[in-house]
């Protein structure tokens, strides 16, 4: 792989071919062709008490659209972020343009919720040394 796989002047940061998203152990099911994630709510003490009083659900069910479903399916540690970008672009075309921004934003949201984690492996999957991190791509905009 080359060190600069994306041909955009705005891309700055680690090579997406070296980043491998991995799903967290949460429950997920298919509803039609879409995935629904189910995970426990992160409530503080007061919110837990209030939730018991009003008998609210203790889990969150988050449906994913087609883009999110493909991202979730490919986040198995075997597909790099570049592989995911290319698959998303091939399946959804201009719906995900620019692909690094659309898929990257969804990925950042899933990282913040703790639904995914990243393995960073400079040089590709066959290198032995791996680093964990949450920062994936930074963009530099020239004015």
N, C-alpha and C positions, 0 to 999 in steps of 0.2 A: 504494500500500500504506500501511496505517496504521503508526504507529511501535510499536504494541503489539498484534501479531496474536494472541498466545496469551492465553487468558482464564483464567489460573491465577494465584492470588495469590503463588505460590512462585517464579514466573519473574522472574529479575533478570539482566540482562546485555544483550549486543547482540541486536538483532532477528534472529531466525533467517532472515528473508527476505533478509538482507544477507550471509549466509555460504554459500559455494559449495564443497562438498567436491570434490576432484579425485583420481582414482586415480594411484598411483605406477606406473611402468612395470615391472610384474611379470607373470609368465606366469599365465594363468588359463584354465580350461576348465570346460565344463558336464559334470556327471554327473547325468543325469536333469534335474531342474529346479533343482538346486543347483549352486553354483559352488565349484570347488576352486582355491585360490590356491597358487602354487608360487614360493618365493623362497629365496635362499641363506641358510644359517645364518650368524649373526654370531658367529664363534668367535675366541677369543684364541689365542695361539701354542701354548700347551700343549694346548688343546682340539683344535686342528687336527692336532697330532701324534698325539694319542690317537685322533682320528677316523680318521686314515690307518691306524693300527695295527689297530684293530678293524673297519676297512672299513665304516664307517657312512655313511649318506647325507649328501650335501653340501647338500641342499636340504630345506626344510620344506614339507610339503603340508598346507595348512590348509583343511578343508572348512567352508563357511558354511551356516548354516541358512537358512530362508526369509527371515527378517528381514535377515540379513547379505547374502544374495543380492540382495534388492531395494535395500539400501543401496549395494552395490557397483555394481549396474547404473545407478543414478541418480547416482552420483558422477562425473559427466562434465564438471563445470564449468558446465553449462547449467541444472541444477536446484538451487534453493536448499535450505537445510536445512529451511525451512518446507514446501516442496514434498515433500520426503522424509518429513517427519513426517506430513503429510496422507495421502500414499500408503500409508505403513506402517499408519496407523490405519484407512484404508479397507479395506485387504486383510486385516489381522490382528485388527482390532477390539480386544477386551479382552485379547488375548494381549500386546499392547504398551502396556498402560496402566500408568502414565502414559507417554505416548509420548516425551516429552523425556528422561525418565530411562532408559528401556530402550534407545532408539536412540542417545541421547547417550552412554551407557556403552559401547556397542559401537563408536561412532565414536571415543571417547577411546582405547580399546584399539588400534584400527587406526592412530590417529595415533602412539601410542607405539611401535608396531612399524614405523612408517615406510611403511605401506601406503597411506595417504591423506595429503593435505595440504589446507589450507583457504585459500580466497581470501576476504577480507573486503572488502565493497564497500558502504559506507554509502549508503543511498538506493536500492539495488537494482542490478540487472545493467547498467542503462544508464548508470550513472555511470562516469567514466573512471578515477578514482583507486581503486586496489586495494591492500589491505594483506594480508600473509601473517601467519598466526598459528595457534596451536594451541589457544588457549583459546576455548571455544565458548559455554557457558552456565554461569553460576553460579547457585546456588539459595540463597535466603535463607529460613531457617525461623524463624518466629516462635514463641517459647515462652511 
